[in-house]
């Protein structure tokens, strides 16, 4: 059985929803890897385009700047953490026990 989680990310962070295409998903995935490898200061859309075998213009169709891309990734990550937290505490009644679990 396959299932997929989708997280609501603020639409102001992207120009074209990266979750709706394989290329968009590849941009986000490879951006995370590249930022981890070289750091955000050295990260550029040109380096990302080289990594995914595309052009900078393609990336700019999805994100207007590297700051918007990073904010998108962080927004997605916090949405993921919120979902996991809600799942873990859904059966717990006491607030103090919920805090301990999280």
C-alpha positions, -999 to +999 in steps of 0.1 A: +000+000+000+014+034-010+004+067+005+018+102+002+017+131+026+012+166+012+020+196+033+005+230+028+032+255+021+026+292+017+020+300-019+039+332-017+071+313-015+070+298-050+061+309-085+051+274-097+043+246-072+073+223-071+052+194-057+032+192-090+060+181-112+090+157-111+113+185-121+100+207-092+105+179-067+140+173-081+148+210-077+139+209-040+155+175-033+188+185-050+187+220-034+186+204+000+216+181-008+236+209-024+230+233+005+241+205+029+272+199+008+285+235+002+265+257+025+238+283+018+263+311+012+280+292-017+247+278-030+236+293-063+209+285-088+237+280-114+253+253-093+218+237-087+211+238-124+243+220-131+235+194-105+201+186-120+212+189-156+190+219-164+192+257-167+190+285-142+159+298-160+141+266-152+147+270-115+136+307-117+103+295-130+097+278-096+115+302-072+123+339-076+154+337-053+175+313-033+160+329-001+125+319-012+137+284-020+153+281+015+122+295+031+100+270+011+122+241+024+120+253+060+083+259+057+078+223+044+100+209+072+081+227+099+048+214+084+063+179+085+073+183+122+038+196+130+022+166+114+044+141+131+038+158+165+001+157+160+002+120+152+023+112+182+000+131+207-034+124+192-043+097+217-029+115+248-053+134+270-031+153+295-013+184+282+017+176+303+020+141+289+017+156+253+047+179+260+067+150+274+060+130+243+069+158+219 
